[in-house]
Amino acid sequence: MVAAIYNFNIEKGSDFEINFLYTDENNNPINLTDKCVQFSLLSGDETRVCRYSSLAPAIYEAHGWSLNANNLGQINIKLSAEITNTFDFDSASYDLDIKDQTTLLNNIRLSQGIITIIDRNTPIDIQCNLNVEPCEVITQTPTPTPTQGTLTPTPTTTEITDFCLPYDCGPLDLFSTVYNGSGLIINDLSTVTGSVTVTNTGLISNIELAVNKLSHSNPTDLVMLLAPPSGNKILLSANQKIPNFNNNFSFMFSNKSDSNQYLHNISNGQTCRIYDKTSLINYNSETLNNSFDHLFNYAVTGVWQLIVKDTDPSGSGSIDSWKLIITYNSDL
C-alpha cells in the first residue's frame, strides 16, 4: 500500500496528542496485535531523529511520551510539553510504520508527512506568580504570526499528564518494555504481593524496578523482593534506613545508577543500587540474589511478583504503583 500523506502542527511547549485508525479497503479495522508500531521524526535540518515504538497491544509510557496501539487498528501518540519544548527546529518529516515481528523485513509505512513546529510567543514560565508586576512597554512592533488552516484529523492538546515520571523510567530505547504494577496496601506484620505478566520471549539484557509513592509510618520495617517466574528471588531492600524518607517517596532500583547511590543516601525521585543484605536476611529458606544479573541472556516469561513484607510491629503504609522495566537484546 502507498502511505497516506498527512501534515500537521505541533505547538512547542504544549502537550500533543494525535490518533490514527488503520483500516482495510472495506473500512474494517486491522488488528495490530503483536505488531510493532513506530513513529519516527527527522528534524528539517536533519540534525535530530526521534523514534517512538510500541508492541501492540501493550501500553508504552516512558519519559514523557506514550504510544499505544490495539486490535481495533487504533494508534494513539502523545508527547508531553516537556518533550515538545525541546524541539529547537522549525519543521520535521515523519514516518508511521507497522512492522511485523515474525518477518523482520515486512514493513508497512502507514503515513508520512511534514510536521510544522509552532513556536510560542512568550517563554514558558513554570511557576504561577500571583504577584503580577506592571506590564513592560514593548517598543518593537512584534511580527504577526501567519494564520494556519484547519487540518483533518485534528491533533488535540490535553491537560498536562505525566505518562511516566522521570523517576519511573530512565530514557528507554526500542527494546525496553514497561510492565505496570498496581498499588499495594502494606498492613502491619503482613506480606503483600503485586504481579505483572511478561509475555515477551526475547532475551533479557537489563532489568530495573521502580517504586512509586511509598508511604509508611516506619519504612525500616520493610523487606522488598522481586520474584521472577524462574530463578532465585532478588532481595531489593531489607529493613533499610532511609534518612531522606518522607511519605510519597519514589525511587528506582537500577544498575545504571551511580555506584555509590543506595536507598540510605538518595532523595525522592532518584535511582539507586541494590544494597547487598543477602547474608543477613532469610526468606522461606530460599537462596536470594542481590542483583538481576542471573536473569540476563535468558527469556523469562510468566508472572513476576513484587513481594513487600512488614517485619516489625506498629507500622503500616502503601505503595501507589510499581513498574518492572525490562530491556531485551537487540539482535533478535
Secondary structure per residue as TSV (DSSP state, phi and psi in degrees):
chain	resnum	aa	ss	phi	psi
A	1	M	-	360.0	152.7
A	2	V	-	-89.2	134.5
A	3	A	-	-63.7	139.4
A	4	A	E	-71.0	144.2
A	5	I	E	-105.1	119.3
A	6	Y	-	-141.3	123.6
A	7	N	-	-104.7	142.6
A	8	F	E	-150.0	173.7
A	9	N	E	-108.7	151.7
A	10	I	E	-126.5	126.4
A	11	E	E	-85.1	120.6
A	12	K	T	-61.9	131.4
A	13	G	T	81.5	13.0
A	14	S	S	-126.2	150.9
A	15	D	-	-62.6	143.9
A	16	F	E	-129.1	140.4
A	17	E	E	-145.8	138.9
A	18	I	E	-144.8	146.5
A	19	N	E	-122.1	140.5
A	20	F	E	-124.5	149.6
A	21	L	E	-125.4	121.6
A	22	Y	-	-99.1	114.7
A	23	T	B	-129.5	163.5
A	24	D	-	-86.9	-173.0
A	25	E	T	-65.9	-18.8
A	26	N	T	-97.1	12.9
A	27	N	S	67.1	24.0
A	28	N	-	-91.7	136.4
A	29	P	B	-60.1	142.5
A	30	I	-	-100.3	128.3
A	31	N	-	-68.5	122.0
A	32	L	-	-100.4	8.3
A	33	T	T	-56.5	133.1
A	34	D	T	68.9	9.7
A	35	K	E	-97.3	143.0
A	36	C	E	-90.4	120.3
A	37	V	E	-102.3	126.4
A	38	Q	E	-129.9	128.6
A	39	F	E	-109.8	114.7
A	40	S	E	-115.7	138.1
A	41	L	E	-129.8	128.6
A	42	L	E	-120.1	120.7
A	43	S	E	-61.2	151.4
A	44	G	T	-59.5	-30.8
A	45	D	T	-88.1	4.3
A	46	E	S	58.7	32.8
A	47	T	S	-102.3	-10.7
A	48	R	-	-145.5	137.5
A	49	V	E	-125.1	136.3
A	50	C	E	-124.2	136.6
A	51	R	E	-130.5	132.9
A	52	Y	E	-125.9	126.2
A	53	S	E	-131.5	152.4
A	54	S	E	-148.8	139.7
A	55	L	E	-100.0	105.6
A	56	A	T	-64.9	147.3
A	57	P	T	-96.8	22.1
A	58	A	S	-64.6	152.4
A	59	I	E	-98.8	115.8
A	60	Y	E	-101.7	119.8
A	61	E	E	-135.1	117.3
A	62	A	E	-153.1	123.9
A	63	H	T	51.9	45.8
A	64	G	T	90.6	7.8
A	65	W	E	-139.5	158.7
A	66	S	E	-146.0	147.8
A	67	L	E	-140.0	114.3
A	68	N	E	-122.2	140.5
A	69	A	E	-141.7	154.2
A	70	N	-	-143.3	-172.8
A	71	N	T	-77.9	-2.2
A	72	L	T	-101.9	12.8
A	73	G	S	76.1	10.4
A	74	Q	E	-88.4	133.2
A	75	I	E	-125.1	125.5
A	76	N	E	-122.8	126.2
A	77	I	E	-120.4	129.3
A	78	K	E	-129.6	137.5
A	79	L	E	-125.9	131.8
A	80	S	-	-76.5	163.7
A	81	A	H	-60.0	-32.4
A	82	E	H	-60.7	-38.8
A	83	I	H	-75.5	-48.9
A	84	T	H	-63.9	-25.2
A	85	N	T	-68.5	-19.0
A	86	T	T	-85.7	-8.3
A	87	F	-	-71.5	102.4
A	88	D	-	-102.1	28.4
A	89	F	S	-123.4	161.9
A	90	D	S	-86.6	-27.9
A	91	S	E	-154.7	167.8
A	92	A	E	-153.9	153.0
A	93	S	E	-102.1	153.3
A	94	Y	E	-139.3	158.6
A	95	D	E	-132.1	137.7
A	96	L	E	-113.6	111.9
A	97	D	E	-113.8	148.0
A	98	I	E	-115.7	116.9
A	99	K	E	-110.4	135.1
A	100	D	E	-88.7	117.8
A	101	Q	S	-70.1	-23.4
A	102	T	S	-81.1	-25.3
A	103	T	S	-123.0	103.2
A	104	L	T	-61.0	-30.2
A	105	L	T	-92.5	-0.4
A	106	N	-	-84.1	111.9
A	107	N	E	-141.2	133.3
A	108	I	E	-117.5	121.9
A	109	R	E	-86.4	109.4
A	110	L	E	-78.3	-41.8
A	111	S	E	-149.6	153.8
A	112	Q	E	-149.1	165.5
A	113	G	E	163.2	-163.6
A	114	I	E	-117.2	133.9
A	115	I	E	-105.6	127.9
A	116	T	E	-100.9	126.4
A	117	I	E	-88.1	118.0
A	118	I	E	-91.9	114.4
A	119	D	-	-79.0	158.8
A	120	R	-	-77.8	155.6
A	121	N	S	-80.0	-30.0
A	122	T	S	-132.1	155.2
A	123	P	-	-64.3	152.4
A	124	I	-	-74.5	130.9
A	125	D	-	-107.1	111.6
A	126	I	S	-74.7	-11.8
A	127	Q	S	-111.4	149.1
A	128	C	-	-97.9	101.3
A	129	N	-	-90.5	109.8
A	130	L	S	-79.9	-16.2
A	131	N	S	-91.3	75.9
A	132	V	-	-71.7	128.7
A	133	E	-	-84.8	161.2
A	134	P	-	-58.1	152.2
A	135	C	-	-65.7	144.2
A	136	E	-	-92.2	136.2
A	137	V	-	-74.5	128.3
A	138	I	-	-99.5	120.0
A	139	T	-	-88.1	-21.0
A	140	Q	S	-95.0	131.7
A	141	T	-	-75.1	119.4
A	142	P	-	-68.9	148.4
A	143	T	-	-77.8	126.1
A	144	P	-	-64.9	147.0
A	145	T	-	-86.7	130.0
A	146	P	-	-60.7	146.8
A	147	T	-	-81.9	133.0
A	148	Q	-	-98.9	147.4
A	149	G	-	-76.4	165.3
A	150	T	-	-79.8	135.2
A	151	L	-	-106.9	152.8
A	152	T	S	-132.1	127.2
A	153	P	S	-70.2	156.4
A	154	T	-	-94.5	121.0
A	155	P	-	-62.8	143.8
A	156	T	B	-118.7	146.2
A	157	T	-	-99.4	144.7
A	158	T	-	-124.6	167.7
A	159	E	-	-64.7	153.7
A	160	I	-	-61.8	126.7
A	161	T	-	-134.7	136.2
A	162	D	-	-85.7	107.9
A	163	F	S	-73.4	-37.2
A	164	C	S	-156.1	106.3
A	165	L	-	-60.7	151.7
A	166	P	T	-53.4	-33.3
A	167	Y	T	-84.7	-7.7
A	168	D	T	-71.6	-51.6
A	169	C	-	-142.4	134.6
A	170	G	-	-75.0	-176.5
A	171	P	-	-57.8	126.4
A	172	L	-	-102.5	148.9
A	173	D	-	-105.2	-175.5
A	174	L	T	-57.8	-28.1
A	175	F	T	-100.8	12.9
A	176	S	E	-99.8	141.8
A	177	T	E	-127.1	135.3
A	178	V	E	-105.1	121.4
A	179	Y	E	-106.0	120.2
A	180	N	E	-93.1	121.0
A	181	G	E	-97.9	149.5
A	182	S	-	-84.8	176.8
A	183	G	-	-68.9	157.3
A	184	L	E	-130.5	138.2
A	185	I	E	-99.3	123.4
A	186	I	E	-105.9	100.9
A	187	N	-	-83.5	158.1
A	188	D	T	-61.7	134.2
A	189	L	T	53.0	48.5
A	190	S	-	-141.4	170.3
A	191	T	E	-123.4	129.9
A	192	V	E	-122.9	145.3
A	193	T	E	-129.7	132.5
A	194	G	E	-113.5	153.8
A	195	S	E	-139.7	150.4
A	196	V	E	-132.9	153.2
A	197	T	E	-109.0	124.7
A	198	V	E	-104.6	123.5
A	199	T	-	-112.3	-12.4
A	200	N	-	-66.3	126.2
A	201	T	-	-94.6	12.5
A	202	G	S	-71.6	161.1
A	203	L	-	-78.3	133.2
A	204	I	E	-79.8	133.7
A	205	S	E	-112.0	-19.7
A	206	N	E	-162.4	153.3
A	207	I	E	-137.2	138.9
A	208	E	E	-138.0	154.9
A	209	L	E	-137.3	125.6
A	210	A	E	-107.8	138.7
A	211	V	E	-115.2	122.3
A	212	N	E	-105.2	123.5
A	213	K	E	56.4	63.9
A	214	L	E	-76.2	125.1
A	215	S	E	-125.0	130.1
A	216	H	E	-160.9	141.1
A	217	S	S	-72.4	-18.0
A	218	N	-	-153.6	82.1
A	219	P	G	-62.6	-18.8
A	220	T	G	-69.2	-8.8
A	221	D	G	-71.7	-17.6
A	222	L	E	-92.5	140.5
A	223	V	E	-120.6	129.4
A	224	M	E	-120.2	133.6
A	225	L	E	-134.5	149.6
A	226	L	E	-109.3	124.5
A	227	A	E	-111.3	106.3
A	228	P	-	-75.3	165.5
A	229	P	S	-61.3	-26.9
A	230	S	S	-146.6	153.0
A	231	G	S	94.9	168.7
A	232	N	-	-66.2	149.5
A	233	K	E	-68.7	155.1
A	234	I	E	-108.0	124.3
A	235	L	E	-83.2	101.0
A	236	L	E	-75.8	-45.8
A	237	S	E	-154.6	143.8
A	238	A	E	-142.4	106.3
A	239	N	S	47.2	45.3
A	240	Q	-	-87.5	134.2
A	241	K	-	-74.9	135.5
A	242	I	-	-126.3	86.6
A	243	P	T	-56.3	-31.9
A	244	N	T	-91.4	13.7
A	245	F	-	-72.6	134.4
A	246	N	-	-138.0	159.3
A	247	N	S	-54.8	150.7
A	248	N	S	67.3	38.4
A	249	F	E	-84.2	127.5
A	250	S	E	-122.0	142.3
A	251	F	E	-161.2	168.7
A	252	M	E	-139.2	130.5
A	253	F	E	-79.7	119.1
A	254	S	-	-152.7	134.3
A	255	N	T	-76.7	0.0
A	256	K	T	-86.2	-8.4
A	257	S	S	-70.8	159.2
A	258	D	-	-57.5	146.9
A	259	S	T	-64.3	-18.5
A	260	N	T	-104.7	12.6
A	261	Q	-	-100.2	122.1
A	262	Y	-	-136.0	172.7
A	263	L	T	-57.7	-29.6
A	264	H	T	-79.5	-0.9
A	265	N	T	-141.4	12.7
A	266	I	-	-100.2	166.5
A	267	S	-	-109.9	171.4
A	268	N	T	-53.9	132.3
A	269	G	T	87.9	12.1
A	270	Q	E	-110.2	164.3
A	271	T	E	-94.8	158.4
A	272	C	E	-150.7	161.7
A	273	R	-	-84.5	165.3
A	274	I	-	-85.7	122.0
A	275	Y	-	-84.6	124.5
A	276	D	-	-72.9	110.4
A	277	K	-	-125.9	24.4
A	278	T	T	-67.2	-20.5
A	279	S	T	-81.8	-11.3
A	280	L	T	-109.7	-27.7
A	281	I	-	-108.7	134.2
A	282	N	-	-114.7	142.7
A	283	Y	S	-136.9	104.7
A	284	N	T	53.4	34.0
A	285	S	T	58.8	25.0
A	286	E	-	-93.3	156.4
A	287	T	-	-78.6	127.1
A	288	L	E	-111.6	142.7
A	289	N	E	-104.4	156.7
A	290	N	S	-108.5	17.1
A	291	S	S	-158.0	172.2
A	292	F	S	-91.2	0.2
A	293	D	G	-57.2	-34.3
A	294	H	G	-70.1	-8.3
A	295	L	G	-98.2	-7.9
A	296	F	T	-70.8	146.4
A	297	N	T	68.9	19.1
A	298	Y	S	-123.5	152.0
A	299	A	-	-92.8	111.4
A	300	V	-	-118.6	101.2
A	301	T	-	-110.5	162.0
A	302	G	E	118.0	-156.9
A	303	V	E	-91.5	121.1
A	304	W	E	-101.1	141.7
A	305	Q	E	-126.1	137.1
A	306	L	E	-98.2	119.6
A	307	I	E	-107.7	125.9
A	308	V	E	-122.3	122.3
A	309	K	E	-119.0	127.8
A	310	D	E	-93.8	115.5
A	311	T	-	-101.3	-11.1
A	312	D	S	-128.8	153.0
A	313	P	S	-73.8	165.9
A	314	S	S	66.1	54.0
A	315	G	-	-169.6	140.0
A	316	S	-	-154.4	168.1
A	317	G	E	179.7	-153.6
A	318	S	E	-161.6	162.6
A	319	I	E	-123.3	129.3
A	320	D	E	-68.2	-41.7
A	321	S	E	-170.6	169.4
A	322	W	E	-146.8	159.3
A	323	K	E	-136.8	135.9
A	324	L	E	-104.1	120.5
A	325	I	E	-111.1	115.1
A	326	I	E	-115.4	129.4
A	327	T	E	-106.7	134.1
A	328	Y	E	-108.3	153.7
A	329	N	-	-57.5	142.7
A	330	S	S	-89.3	-4.3
A	331	D	-	-99.2	29.4
A	332	L	-	-101.9	360.0
